[in-house]
Amino acid sequence: MKTLLKFITAILILCSTQIDAQESIKPLRIGAKIGVPNIISANLEYVTPLLDNRVSIMLDYMSLSKTVDDVNVNYNNFEIGSNIYINNTGKGFYGGISYFSFNAEGTYSDVEFDSGTNEGTANIEFNTINLKIGAKLGRTFFFRIEAGYGLGEIPEYVVVKSNSNNETSIEEIPEVPGISESGLPVFNIGIGFSFM
């Protein structure tokens, strides 16, 4: 009888410890990140019970309109992936892999076409596979930092189409340090809250 009571007590302690550990993880995270290439994005992450609470799925989304050098640009990006934490607490250091999709439409006010200067529109689209390392610090309120590289074909120019006729013009995308035809650096910092 004493052995049975010890066994039941041990199981209850083990179960309550696992429940406390699961509750202390706070698996749902909502936040915001700024950086490259995201610019600024809303971030959602959920830590799954896989690999003893080390695997999370993440989603980033951004939609922004901005005027830069007489070009009105509408940015949209979407990122989905997974992070694998070193610790089973769902925080600390992690490695990640994600799919990133970037889409921007720019309206140029003064573009040189064969028939003269006119307004035109161009699209920039690219997709990358991002490999990242990062750290999430904090429990309920957290700070996050990520660095890595996105592998994919990055355009070097855009084709601007005239808004008044079928003419086109090619505009080079200015060189940015670190960005090449085959990829771009990834660097983000973020803040947010953990729930559940």
PELINWO-V787790 format. One record per residue. PHI is phi in whole degrees, 0 to 359 (NA if undefined). Layout:
# PELINWO-V787790
phi=[PHI:PHI]
This chain:
# PELINWO-V787790
phi=[NA:297:296:296:297:296:296:296:298:297:295:297:295:298:295:293:295:294:295:298:296:295:292:286:287:50:289:266:236:234:199:223:231:234:154:241:269:296:66:216:213:278:233:229:221:228:275:272:283:297:51:59:66:255:259:234:251:225:217:237:215:213:221:209:244:208:254:230:50:62:240:274:243:252:262:219:219:217:221:224:185:219:244:239:278:289:270:270:261:70:211:95:283:208:244:216:223:208:255:240:238:241:219:224:242:245:251:269:276:228:241:278:252:300:272:130:276:206:275:213:232:220:243:239:226:203:232:225:257:262:249:225:238:198:215:246:243:110:246:285:257:229:240:226:223:223:216:178:216:256:265:173:273:258:292:258:211:234:261:266:258:295:278:252:211:267:287:229:219:258:243:285:276:302:292:238:305:94:267:231:298:259:165:209:289:240:211:220:235:206:224:179:235:254:231:72]
